[in-house]
Amino acid sequence: MLSLQEISDRLEIQDLMVRYSHAVDTQQWDLLDDIFTADAHIDYTAMGGPSGDLAATKKFLAEVMPNFLAFQHLVSNSAISVDGDTATARTMCHNPMMVPGGDGRDQLMLCGLWYLDTFTRVDGRWWIQRRVEEKSYMFVAAPNQPPVASNWSKKAR
């Protein structure tokens, strides 16, 4: 049975991962300063991004995310292991993103990945110290098609 401390640790770590998603989805890059340690290493290379420190990551996100028309980071199924003031987790992320199509029609890009995180507790608070993305899939759907007129209503009369 989990102790109250273990339950608290897991909930605080899950909240940290949700706060990351909200910071990115609302493009509030400075909120990442309250999520990652000052010396954090963040590796987005599996999904085509860079690997680097927090400042480089914030710069990358600020440059890239406005190019998408819409996006959401949905995190779940975390496998969290806590060992004192350190923890690791493997968390699923589903990230649908709308991209402008070359012909003016929007396209849906679906990204599936896992976050492989290392956490540290400093002064009673959990932080992400290392984040590495592991790719599962990336799929770009066909552009949105204009509605097709149906003859069904005429046939039903």
N, C-alpha and C positions, 0 to 999 in steps of 0.2 A: 504494500500500500504506500502511496506517495505521502510524504510528510507535508504539512502546511507550507514549509519553506520551499519544497520542491514544486508544489502547485503554484505558489507565488512566483518562483523563478520562471517557470514555463509560461505563465500568463504575461509576465513582464516582457519576456523575449518575444512572444507572439505579438504583443502590442508594439514593440519596437519595429518588427517587420511590417506591420500595418501602417505605422507612422511613416516608414520609408515609402510605401506605395502612395500614400496620400501626398507626401512632399513632392514626389515625381509627378503624380497626376494633376496636381495643382500648380506645378512649376514654381514651387517655393523653395528654391535651392538652398537658402540659408537655414532652412529647417534641418537639412542634412548634418549641420554642425552639431545638432543635439541627438544625432543617431549614430554617427561614426566617431571613433576615436580620432584624435588629431593626427595620429600616425597610421591611420587605416590604409589598407591596400585593397583596391577594388578592381576586379578583372572582368571586363565585359567582352573579352575577345571571342568567346564561343559563339556569340550572337553578332559579331562583326564590329564591336566597339573597341575602345582602348583598354589598356591596363595601366593603373597609376594610383596616385594619391588622391585624397579628397578634393583638393583644389582643382586638379586636372579633371576629375570626374564631374565636378560642378560645372566647369567650363564646357566640357563636352555636352552634358545634358542641356545646358542653356542654349547651345548652338544647334543641337539636333532636334530636340523635342518640339519646338515651334513649327518644324516642317511637317508634322503630322496633324491631320485635321481633327482627330479624336483618338483617345487611348485610355486604357484602364489596366491597372496591374492588380490581378486577383491572386492572392496568395492563400495556400491551404496545405493540408496534409503534411504538416511539419513533423519531422522526426527529430526531437530535441534530446540531447544528452548533456546533463549538467554535472560538473565535477568541481565542487567548491565555487571559486570565483571565475571559472571559465566554463564555456559551453560551446557545443557545436550543434548545427542543425542542417538538415537537408529539407528544403521547402519548395513545393511545387508553385510555379507561377504560370498563369495563363494571361497573355498580354495581347488582346485584340487592338489593332491600330488601323485607322483609316488613313490611306495615302492618296494624294491626288494622282489621277491617271493622266497619262500623256495626252489623251484625247478629250480631257475635261470631265471624264466620268471617274468617280471615286472608286477606289479599290480597297478591299478589306485584307489586311495582312494579319495572320494569326501566328503568334509566337508562343511556343511552349518551352519552358525551361525549368531548371531547378536552381535555387540559390544554395550554394554551399557556404555556410557562414561559420565564423569563429567569433564568439562573444567574450567580452570580459566585463567583470563587475568592478567598478571603481567607486569608492565611497557609497556603496549600497545601491548603485544604479548600473543597469546593463547597457552596454554599447556594442556596436558591431565593429570588430577590429579587422576582420578580413571577410570579403565577399567575392566569391568566384561563381560565375554563371556556368552552368552545364546545359548544353543545348539538347532539346528533345526533338523539336520540329520548328519549321518556319514554312508557312504556306501563304501564297498570295492568290486570292480568289479572282475570278474574272471580273472585269469592270461591271458596275451596276448597269443593267439594261433598262431602257425605257419600258414602261408598262406596255404589254401587248394587248390589243383589243381582242376581246373574246366574243365568239359567236354563240356562246352558250346561252346567253340571255335571249337571243333571238330564237334559238331552237326550243327553249323551254316554253315559249308562248303558245 
